């Protein structure tokens, strides 16, 4: 089983794996399982005349995998980027452990990004440096004073082993398959030992076997390392495979939140249409442009 293998790798890693910032000496209380640690309240965001969010309200609970779904262009990736301060909100509140992210300066956002790591679409690897240097990049950025080169190398090896890619530090991103690039991107994220991992369309462009592999890694890392995960996707098989809870975005707000079982038998016809891929039989161009 993947979780058993991951647990063994954690025990043999050669250093303490203390999540939620404990290895960095941060003075943040550890949230109890099921307690909200991230809160979006009445968040608004627009790009010129294009309104993305008019009222985004959603909680993320400690230890869960929450999958946020919705069609292309509804703001799933925007939501993640606002959470870590890569995009500014137009209004509303986003908090992490009760601290207001939207009003933080660079020092505060730096701390948030140490605790909330993001796997970008495609892995977002640097082609000009090796796999090992890619995984070490964030460690050198955040912990250049705290970690020696040997400690960084050890952490890189540990992270690559967790995603079943040990010993490929000297390879280049150009030599990797799409699935391997995604896993190296994930290794770079978990090398920081974050409390929360954000997955931006983690299975896009992958074949079914690699989709299954990524889904198992998401579940395995959650169970073994007790990370909280937010997955954004429109891949329904993956959403049902990895989720503790699911949320659906539609026209600027969350219209449904619940367990996978609840989403399999939705009461809202809009949810049912999305789950089963049913487009309205009659649509005019003006309606589509308003989406």
N, C-alpha and C positions, 0 to 999 in steps of 0.2 A: 504494500500500500504506500502511496505517495506520502501521506502524513507521517507514517512510521519512519520512512527514509529521511524526511526533512527533520524530524525530531532527533534522529541519530546524528545528522550532520550538525545540528545546533549544539548538541552535547559535546561533539568532538571539535568544535570550532576553535578552541584554544583561548577563548575570552568569554566574558559574561555577555549574554545577549539580553540587555535590559531595554525594553521598549518604552515609548512615550517620553523620550528625552532624559531618562534616568542616567544614561551614560554621559550626558553633557552637563550634569549638575543643575538642571533646570528645576525651579521651585514650583512645580505644577502638580496638583493632586491627581492621583490616578482615578479615573472614572470607573464606577461600578458597571458591570455588564448591563446593557440595556438603558443606561442613563444617556440622555442627549449630550453630545459633546460639540456638535456643530449645529448652528441654528441659522436658517435663512428666514428673515421676517420682512414681508412687504417689499421685496427687492424689485427695483425698477432699472431697466437698462434699454437704451436705444442707440442705434447707429444712424445719425441723421433722422430721416423720416421712418426708418425701419424699427419698429418697436419689437424688441426681443422678449423682455419681461415687463409685464405691467403689475404683477403681484406674485412674486415667487416666495412662497412660504413652505418650509420643509425642515424637518429635524433629521439628524443622523445620529444613531445610537452607538455607544461604545461596543466594540467587538462584532458588529454586524457587517454583512455585505449588503449594501443598498444599491440596487440597480436603477438608474434613471433612464427612462426610455422616451422616445419621441421621434418624429420624422426628421429628415434632413432640414437643417436651418432653424430648428425650434430653440436652440440655445443651450444644448447639452454641454458642449465644450466651453461656451462662454461662462456657464455656471461654475465650472471647475476653475477657470482662470480668474474669476472674481474672488473665489475662495482664497486663493494664494496671492492675491494682489497683483496679478499680471494685467488685469483690466479693472478700471474703476467703476463703481456703481453710480447710477444717477440718483438713487434714493433707497431708503430702507436700511436694513441692518444685517450684517453677517458676523456671527460670533464663533470663536473657537475657545472652548473651556471658559465661556463667559467674557472673553476679551474681544472687544470690537475690532475686527480686522479692517474695516473700511476706513478707520481713522488712524491706522498705524503708520509710522514713518518707516524708513528703510531698515532700521535696527529691529523693530518689531516684526516686520515682514520676513526678515532674514531668519528669525527664530521660528516663525510659522512654517517657513519652507524647509527647515531642518526636521520638523515634526510631521509635515504633510508633504509626501513625495508624490510626484506625478509621472505616470508612464504615458508619454505623448503618442499620438498616432504615428505608426511607422517606426517607433523606437527613438527617432530623432537623434541618431548617433552621429558623431563627427567622423567623416570619412578620412580625414588626414591623420588620425591617430589610431593606435591599436585598440583592440577590445579592452585590454587591461587598463589602458589610459582612459578610455571612455568610462569605465566603471568607477575608476578612481577620481574622475573629474570633480564630482560634487564633494567628495571627501576632502580633496585638496582645497576646494573653494571655501568650505565651511570650517574645516578642522586643521588648517595648515600649522597652527600653533600647538595643537593638542596631540597630533598623531605623527609618529615617525614614519619614514618610508617603509620600514619593515612591517609596521602595524597596518599601514594602508595596503600593502601587498597581501597581507594575511586576510584582511577584510574583503578585498577583491576576490581572492580565491574562495572564500566562504560564500560570498554572494553568487558567484558563478556556479558553485557546487549546488546551491539551493535550487537553481533553475536547470539543473542537469546539464551544465556545460562546463565541467571542470577542465582546466588545463588549456583553454583557448586564448589566454591572455595576449599572445603574440600575433594572433590572427588580425586581419583588417576587416572592417565592416563590409567591404566589397566582396569578401570571400564567403559571406554568410547568406543563408537562405532567409526568406521573409520571416519565417517562424523563429529562426535563431536570432534575428535582429530584435524581434519583440522581446525575446527572453533576455537578451543582453540589456535592453532598455529597462526591463524589470529588475535585473540584477543591480543596475546603477541606482534604481530607486530604493531597493531594500538595503543597499550597502550603507545608507544613512541611518539605518535602524529607526525608521519613522514610526509614529503612532498610527498614522493614516496613510493609505495608498490610494491615489486616484488613477483610474484606468480610463483613458480616453479611446473609445472604440478599439479594445484590445484584440479583437478577432478580425477586424476589417482586412480584407485582402488575403486571408489565410485559407488553405485547403481544410477540409473537414477534420483531418487527423490533427493538424496543428491547432485548429480551433479547440478540439477536445483537450489537447495538451495544455493550452493556455488556461482553459476553464479549470482543469485539475490543479494547476499551479495557484490560481486565485483562491480556490477553496483550501488547498493544502497549506498555503502561507497563512491564511486566516486562522485555521485550526491550530497550527503549530506555533506560530509567532504571535498570535492574539492581536493581529492588526485589525483596524477598522478599514473597510474598503468601500469606495464609491466607484461604481462601474457605470459609464454612460455608453449606451449602445442602442441600435435598432435591430440587433441580431436576436430574435426571440428564443431560439434553442439555447443560446448561451445565457440569456437573461434567466430563463427558468433553471438552468443548470447551476448557476453560482449564487443565486439570491437568497437572503433571509427575508428581505422585503423588497418591493418594487414600487416605483413611482412613475407616473406618466405625465409628461409635459404636453400641453396643448394650448396654443394661442396665448402664450405669455404667462401661464400659471400651471400649477400642479392640479390636475383634475381627479387623480386617484392615487391612493397609497394603500398597500396591503401586502399580504403574503402571496407567494406564488399560487397557492391553492385558491385564494380569492381572485386572483387575476385569471385563473383558468375558467372561472364561472362568473364573469363580471356582470353587474347590473346595468352599468352605463354603456349605452350602445356605441359611444365613441371609443371606449376601451376595447370592446369586442371587435370593432372594425379594425383597430390597430393590431390587436393580437392576431387576428386571422387574415390580415392583409387585404381587407375589403375596402376598395375605393368606392365612393358614391357613384351610382350608375350615370347620373347626369350632373356634370359640373361645367360651369362656364369659366372663361378665362379670368374674368374679374374676381371670381371666388378663389381661384388658385393663387392669384397675385396677392391676395390678402393674407395668405397663410404665413 
